[in-house]
Amino acid sequence: MAYLYTLIYFRPTPTHLFLLTYRHWLSNATRNTFRWAASGALILLLQAYATAQPVQPAGLYTYGQAGGYVSTDAATPFWLKANQWGRTPTSTPTASALLGLHYDSRFDIKDSTRTGSRSFSWGAGVEGVLNAGADPQALLPEAYAKVGWKFLELIAGRRREVFGVMDTTLTSGSYSWAGNALPIPKVQIRIADYVSLPFLHDYVGIKGTFSHGWFNTPYIQKVLLHQKNIAARFGPAKGRFHLFAGLNHHATWGGEAEYLLNSPVAVNGKLTRSFQDFIWGILLGKLPKQSKNDRYTVFDGTNRVGNHVGHYDLAMDYRFSEGTLLLYHQHPFEDASGLVFRNFPDGLYGLSWKPKMHPDYKPLVLLRGALLEWFYSKSQSGETFVVPTSRFMGNDNYFNHGQYREGWSYFGRGLGTPFITPRAEIREDVGGAGEFFPNNSVVAYHMGVEALVASRVLVRAKVSYSQNFGNHNIAFNPEVRQLSSLVGFELPAFSWGNTRLIGQVAYDRGDLYPKAVGMYLGLRTTGWSTRPAPDILHRLPF
């Protein structure tokens, strides 16, 4: 939220919401029982290796890519730069080159006390990008190391990832963590894929992450990142029908900057990095016991420490004999009003179809996926901060914040859905001066299609149409409309090095972004690889 003072209402964060569901009925005795039950559940979970995620193949995955961007406008068109982890240039013309290397190794360690063996793995990866043009850049989007034991992984460094249930190939982007910006360096422990719980006979699977990161950017230093998510799958792993539910919570906290000096929202230009404030306000999500002290001001005392952003996942899929249908919703929250759905129907809604591939079926055009999405963010729990007759606050003002001047962004690029765009990327005559995200009240329609032509040419297309209303503080009058599209292809170029030609053509027409036609053309090779790409995010060339 972007306001200095709030009325003292009950405003739980995600962790607090979970705690409240049982705290009122747990006596001291039952809490002890609960601790033993939780320990037992953890032991059973750690025994679930037999039904855990599939073992990833060991080996080396390398790729190199070189090409260039051109456009009829100096700015790079929307779909050429969205969801590319901050690697693509914001201006053209630009020559670009990248090189990536990922290694995974797996060992089976003999266990004399049990039947079979235990699996240990380790790996590392790095990716470098060089952009030469109007805005030259040398970037390191990925540099990480990891160790794994059965289904648990510990990862340190920068690594591409997205949060949420969606069609990763064709989506417009996850609401709270879409991959528009450079990955943030952090330490993370995770269960990467659903682990089935044996005592529930494979009807429930869980996965999740817990992370601590370093969020330093040019405008503010010593900022920290806290992330956690948990997701559950209901239904047998190999069954036809599944339900999915999840919670994704991100928070930035701490920091110091010149613009915070003599500010009523900071103490001597600093935001608290106290461990007790982290435990109380970030991890447990509670209001401070004091409204202000020598560590924080009344802003944190009434709003809780940090900038909190997240979303719920609600989804279902059904596996037909000819493919899989996925229906999903990502519901946003930044304070208590979003947690209790006062901002409904805000969020991302999607319907995806993935046909089953038959090796012997090779038509001229083979559909590999289709997607429809609807994005809506106009509610924001009400147009005004104080909502009459409600105990919750309104005007959520998505991605903006009163302490962090650039809100939910990293190195100038938004971390969440690309439909909520930083001011620097929209036309100057649109308006919205004063806030980093001047346009967070949006209605957008998105469609994506992927097909294989003549068994050789992979074609992917995206088209989005949006109505943009500014925000509840400064509205666009009249509304601003925008059409953005992209068609990309990938086809074999040379047999040496498994080299492929990659091309993309993007088109922006409307009043939000500069009108432009842009293109990327390049070559990509994976010739030195001894294993497939580690995940879908590294398998996609665009």
N, C-alpha and C positions, 0 to 999 in steps of 0.2 A: 504494500500500500504506500501511497505517496504523500501521506499527511503527517503533520507533526504531532497533533494531539488527538486522542480518541477518548470517547466515554469508556468507562471501565465496565465493559460487558464481558461475558464468558466467550473467549475466542480460542478454542483448542487448536493445536497443531496436529498433524497426523498421528504421532506417537501418543499424544494425550488422548485423542479420540479412542484409540484402542484400549488404553488403560482404563478409561471411564466405563467401559462395558462390563468390567468385572469388579472394579475396586469397591463399589458400594455394598457388595454382598460378601466380600472376603473378610472374614474375621482373622485374628492373628493365627488361630489354629489352622484354619483352612488355607491361609497363605503358606504355612509350612508344608501342608499337604500338596499345595500347588507347586511349590519348589521341587518336591520329590517327583511329582508327576511330570514336570517340565524336564527334569534331568533324565527321567526314564524315556520320555519321548525323544530326547536328543540322542540317547544311546540307540534306540530303535532306528532313528534316522541314519545314524552312522553305520548301521548294519545293512543299509538298503543298497549297497553297491551293486548287487546282482540286478537290480532294476533301475540303475542310475543311467546317466546319459551315455550314448554310444561312445566307444573309444575312438578318438580321432587318430588318423594315420600319422606316423612319425615321418620326418623328412624335412626337406628344404623347399620353400616356396619363394621364388624370386620373380620380380617383374620390373620392366623398364618401359617408360613411355615418354615420347617426345612429340610436340606438336605446337600449334599456334592458334590464338584467338584473334578474330577480327570482328568488327561491328560497324554499322552505319552511324552509331553514336559512340562517344567516348566511353560511356558506361557499358559494362557487360550486361546483357539481357538476363532477366530474372532466373530462368530455369537453367542457364549455363553455370550459375554460381550457387544456387540454393542446394542445401544438403550435400555439400562437397567438403565438409570439415575444414573450411577456411583455406583450402589449397588453391582455388581458382582466383585469378585476378579480378579486381573490381573495375578495372579500366582496360581498354584495348587501344591499339594492337599490342599483343604480348606473346612472346615465345615462352613455352613452358616445357620443363623436363622433370621427371620424377623417377626415383629408383627405390625399390622396396625389397626387403629380405625378411623372411620369417622362418624360424626353425622350431620344430617340435620334436622332442625325444620322449620315449616312453619305455619304462622298465617294469618287468614283473618280478617282484621280490618274493622269494620263497618264504613261506610262513609255516614253520614246523608245528605250530599249535593249532593250525586250522587246515581244512582241506582246500587245496588250490593255492593262490598267490594273491598278493596285494599289489595294486598298480600305483607306480610313482611316475610322474612326468615333470619335465621342465621345458622351457622354451624362451625365446627372445625374438624381438622384431624391431626393425627400424625402417623408416621411410623419410626420404629427403626430397624436397621440391625446390626448384629454382625457377622463378619467373623473371623474365627480362623484358622490360618495356617501359611504359610511362611511369609505373610504380614498381620498381624492381624489388624482389623479395627473395630471401633464402629462408626456407621454412623447414621445420622438423615436426611434421604432424604426428609421427609415431616414433617412440623409443621406449621400449619396455622389456621387462624380464618377468618370468612367471615360474612358479612351481605348483604342482598339483599332487594331491593324494586322494585316490579314488575320484569322487565327484567334486571335491573341494579344490579351489584354486586361490592362490595368493599372487596378485599382480601388482607391480610397481612401475610407474612411468606413465607415458602418454599412449593411449590406444583408442582406436575408433570404436564407438559403441552407440547404440540407441536404446531408449527405454520405452517399453510399451508394447501392447499387442496390436499388430497392424500388418498390412501387406508391405514388407520391407522393400520389395523391388519397385513398386509403382506408386507408393504413398506420396502425399504432399509433405509428410514429415510428422513425427511424433509431436504431441502438444508441448511437452516440457523439455525435451532433449532430442532435437531433430538432427543434429549433425551439420549445422550451418557454420559453426565456429571451429577453430582449432581444438583438438582434445586437450583437456586440462590435466596436468601432472598430478597423480594421486597414488595412494596405496589402497588396494581393494581386495577384500576377501569375498568370494562368490561361489554360488552353485549355479553354473552357467546354463544348465538345462534341467527340465523337470525330473525330479527324483521321486519315484513312486514309493509310497509308504507301505511296507509289507503288511503291517497290522490292519490296514484298511483294504487289503486284497487288491491293490493296484487301482482303486477307484479315486484316489487323490494323489496328485503329485505337486511338489513345491519346488521353487527356485527363488533366489534372491541375491542381493549384494549389500555390502556395507563398506563405505569408502570415506577416506579423509584426503582432501586435496589442497593444493596451493594455488590461489586464484589471483596472483599478482598480474596487474595490467598497467599500461602506461599512466592511467589517470589516478590510480590508487594502489598502494602497496600493503603487503602483510595481511591480505585478505585470505581467509580459509574457506574451504568447501566441505560441506557435510552432505553425504548422499546415502540413502538406503531405499531399497525396494524389496517387496515380497510379492510373489505371484503364485497362484494356485490353479491347477488344472483338475477339473472334476470329470471323471469318466475314465475307463480303462485306456491306457496308452495306445493300444492297438484297436480300440473301439471306433465305431463310426461317429458317435456324437460326443462332444466335449463342451463344457462350460469353463470360462476363464474369469478370474477376478484378481485384481492386483492393486497395489498402492505404490506410487513412485514419489519420493520426497527429496527435494534438493534445498539446500540453504547455504547462503554465503554469510559469513560473520567475521567480525574483526576488521582491521584495516586502519590506515592513516594516510592523510592527504592534505595538501595545502588548502584546498577549497573547504575543508572541514574546520580549519582554524577559525575561532570566534563564531562557530556555528552552534545554534541551540540544540542540534541533534548529535553532538559529539563532545567529548571531554578533552580539551586541549588538542583538538584536531585528530583525536584517536577514537576508534570504536573498540569496545571491550573484546579482549582475547582471553579473558579469565577462564580457567578450566571449570570452575564452579558455575559460571554463566553458560558455558557450553553444555554442561550436564543438565542444568536446570531448564534453560530456555531453548536450546537447539535439539538435544537428544530427547529430553522428556517433554518438551513443549509446554512448559508452565510459565505463567506470569511471574516476574521477579517478586520477591517478598517486599522489596522497597521500590518506591516509584522512581527514585533516583539516588545516586551515591557518587563516590569519587571515581567509579568505573564507567558509568553510563548515565544518560539523561532521562528525562521523563518520556522521551520518544520510545526508548527501549522498555521503560518501566510500564508503559501502557500497551505497547504493541508486541512485546516479546523481542528478544535479541535476534538480530539477523533478518535477512531477506529470504522468505520462504516461498517456494514455487513447487508445484507438483500436479499430478493428475491421478485419478482412479482409472483402472482398466476394467471394462465389462465386455465380454465377448462370448461368442459361441461358434462352433464350426460343425459341419456335417460332411462326412466322406461318402460321396456317391460312388457308384462303380466307375463313373467317367471323370471324376474330379472332386475337388474340395471347395465347399462354399464357406466363407468366413464372414461373419457379421460382427462389427466391433464398435465400441464407443470409448472415447477418452474424455473424462470429465475433469475440468481444471479446478484447482483451488490455490489461493494465496493466503487465505485466512479462514476463520471459522465458517463464514457464510458459504464458501465453496465446499467445505467439508460436509456440510449438512444440506447441500444441493439447493441453496437459496439462489444460486446463479443459473439454475436450469432454464433453458436447454443448452447453455454454452458448452462448447466442446467440439470434438472431431467425431464424425460418424462415417463408417466405411462398410462397403460390401465388396468382397473380393471373390473371384472365381479362378481356380487353378486347375486346368484340365490334367487328367492323368496322361502321361506320355507313354505311347506304345512304340517300341523300337521298329516294328515293321510297317507302321503307318507313316507315310511320308508324302503328304499332299504338297501342292505348290506353296500354299500359305498355311502354316501350322500355328494355331493360337496357343500361346504358352501362359497367358494370364490376362485378366481384365479387372478393372477396378473403378468404382464410383465412390467419391467422398463428398461429404458436406461439412463445412466448417462454419461455426456460428459463435460469436463472442460479444453480442450486443447487450445481454442482460447485465452482467457484472454485479449482480445482487441489488440492482437499483441504480438510478441515475445520480443520486445524491449520496454523500457520505453518511449522513444521519437519515435513517429510514423510519418514518413515523410508524408507531405500533410494532416495531420489530426490535428484538434484542441484539440483532446483528447489524454490522455496518454494511453500507453499499459502496458503489463506485470503486470496484476492486482495482481498476486502472492497471490492467495486466501488464507485467514485465517492467513497469516503472517503479521507482522506489525513492523515498525521501532522503535516505542516507547515501545510497550508492547512485551517483549521478548518472551512470550509464546503465542502471537497472540490470535486467537479466540478459547481459551480453558479455562477450569475452573478446578482447582486442577489436572492439567496434562492430562485431557481428552478433546477431541474436542467437541465443542458445536454443530457443524453442521453435515453434512453428514458423516457417518463413512468411506466412500470411500476416504476421505482426512484425512489421519491418522497421529497422532503425531510420531515423530522420535523414541520415546521410545518403540513403539509397533511394529516396523519393524525390520527385521534382521540387525545386525550390518554391515554385509558385503555388504549390498545394496548400501550404500553411502548416499549422501545428507547431510553431516555434515554442521553445521553452522546455520540452520534454524529449528524452532520448527516443522514446517510442510514441510518436504523435498519433499513430493510427492503430489502435487496438480494439476498435469496434468494427467488426468485419463479418460479412456473409460471403462465403466462397464456395464454389462448385468446382470439383476436380475430377478428371477422368484420366485413366492410364491404360495402355494396351501394350502387350509384348507379343511378338510373333516371330517365327522362323520361316524365312522365305527361301524356297528351293533347297532346303536342308543345309544352307550355307550362310545366309545373311540374317543376323539377328537384328530385329528392328524394335525399337521401343519409342512410344509416343506419350507425351503428357500435354494436357491442356487444362487451364484454370481460368475461371471467370469470377471476379470478385467485385462486391459493392463495399466501398470503404467509407466509413462515417466519422473518421477521426477518433476522438475519445470523449468521455463525458465531461471533461473540463473545457476542451476546445473542439467543437464539432466542425467537420467539413460541411460547408453550405454553399452549393448543394453537395450531395454525396459524390464520390469519385469512383468511377468504374474502370476496370482494368481487365484485359485479356492477355494471357501469357501462355505460350506454347513451346514445345520442343519435339523434334523428331531426331532420333539418333540411330546409327547403324554400326554394326561390327561385322567384318567379313575377313576371311583368310587373305593374306597378302603374299607371304613367302612361307615355304615349308621350313626354311631354316629358322630355328628358334621359336617355332610356333608363332610367327609374327602376324599380327592382324591389323587391318586398317580400321580406324575409328573416326567417325564423323558425326557431328551434331549441328543442327540448325535450329536456332531459337528466334522467336518473334514476340515482341511486346507492342501492344497497341492499347492506348487508353490515356488516362490523365494522371495516373499515380506514378508511373515510371516513364522515362524518356522513350519516345517511340523509336524502335530500333529492330533491325534484323542482324543477328550475330551468328557466327559459325566457329566451330572448332574442328580441326583436322589433324590427326596424328597417327603414329604407329605405336603398337604395344607388343612386347614380347614376354613370354614366360618360359623361354627355352631352356633355362638352367634348373627348372623346378624338378624335384623328385617326388612331389606330392601335390594334391589339389590345393586350392585356396583354403585357408583355415576357416573361413565363414563367408556368408553371403555378402558382407560389407566389403570384403577384399576380392570377391569374385566379379563384382560389377565394375566395368570400365567406365561407366557413366550413369 
